[in-house]
Amino acid sequence: MLSRLTRLPRPAALAVCAAPLVALFAVAALAPLPFVIAQPGLTADVLGSRDGKPVITVAGAPTRDTTGQLRMTTIQATGPSTTVKLPELVGDWFDTTRAVMPKEAVYPSGGSDQEIERHNLDEMTRSQSAAAEAALGYLHKDPGQIKVGLNLADVGGPSAGLLFSLGIVDKLDGDGSGGDLTGGRTIAGTGTITPAGAVGAVGGVALKTQAARRDGASVFLVPKAECSDARSELPEGLQLIPVTSLKGAVAALRALNRGQSVPSC
């Protein structure tokens, strides 16, 4: 076979060699790939209302009227069962308003679309419970006497935990000195929260900073472990503040309000 190939004219030999590669690329172009295409999603002010109801309600303790906003951020991604092929990925890979992400980084493996949606909503419910516990613990308030309700159950996932906790702190205590925790600004951010107040990474941060700036935020709270991702496509006019805990996030916002230096990525 090799001796016959070497006697072919060069153009014919190249054509013979290229044929398998062309076939391979054709198969790859048509094959579904384990990725999703994501873009900036909605943001929501946890100090405001949704569907005519306050996002945060508190029973058993007086609350403050607040100014400014605390906006949780999301990404919008193709569905878990959506087929994504190579030609789509090539275009979106170079689009700074979109991101190509491994499917498992966005959705839990296995299960139908409905099961995954239920899982994400359950994650949000657990996140809200952890956020309330973290905030009340930070403020040294008795969770047996104070009940916190959070009305944002239709947004799935745990990534709004930090912003929920900050919203509860602002509603109950502000900046601790009679002012607003936000300082009247539009603050956005992302991050999971544990009942003890630790902030965790979430993914999709570069897209969330775009959503935050689009909706008027000037400051973005980012889990410290994701600083480099947040810097990669940082919109002009958006200040990044890295955080690792609820306590640190509150301290950073208080310092910002006083004109003091704050951590940066």
PyMOL commands that set and color helices and strands:
alter all, ss='L'
color gray80, all
select helices_A, chain A and resi 2-6+10-30+86-93+103-106+113-138+161-173+205-214+224-232+246-257
alter helices_A, ss='H'
color red, helices_A
select strands_A, chain A and resi 35-45+49-50+53-54+56-59+69-77+99-102+147-150+186-189+192-193+199-200+219-223+239-243
alter strands_A, ss='S'
color yellow, strands_A
deselect
rebuild
show_as cartoon
